[in-house]
Amino acid sequence: MIDVEVAYDVDLRYAQGIIQRVADGLWEDPEWGGDELMERPEVWGIQNLGASGIAIRLAVKTEPSMQWSVEREIRLRVKEALDEAGIEIPFPQQTVWFRHQGDHPLEPPPAPAAIETHEPAPVTDDQASD
């Protein structure tokens, strides 16, 4: 299973079509489809509505121990295809709201108070040998 997140403003059917075309291309690629993949990969659809994006699930059945290399290759091809199509892979974003308490608007903090510093007294040769 590979989940690919896309931004909320993306046409999901279009994005799913791109991901399926990438998966079909891997299936038809003699270097990958013959030995590594057991079945044609299939987009299952929307898996999750997350905080930053929508996850589209791609099901891929591989030969044992081949899942990692297949997953890396599919992710690379999907990223390239989404970039070419202008589809953004989301990143965490947050909106911050500042509210007023009662009738008192937020005020800037007061200026820091002056800090009094003291220079250390010089050490004499007699004090250093003690």
Stockholm file with secondary structure:
# STOCKHOLM 1.0

chainA/1-130         MIDVEVAYDVDLRYAQGIIQRVADGLWEDPEWGGDELMERPEVWGIQNLGASGIAIRLAVKTEPSMQWSVEREIRLRVKEALDEAGIEIPFPQQTVWFRHQGDHPLEPPPAPAAIETHEPAPVTDDQASD
#=GR chainA/1-130 SS CEEEEECTTSCHHHHHHHHHHHHHHHHHCTTTTTTTBSSCCEEEEEEEECSSCEEEEEECCBCTTCHHHHHHHHHHHHHHHHHHHTCCCCCCCCCCCCCCBTTBCCCCCCCCCCCCCCCCCCCCHHHHTC
#=GC SS_cons         CEEEEECTTSCHHHHHHHHHHHHHHHHHCTTTTTTTBSSCCEEEEEEEECSSCEEEEEECCBCTTCHHHHHHHHHHHHHHHHHHHTCCCCCCCCCCCCCCBTTBCCCCCCCCCCCCCCCCCCCCHHHHTC
//
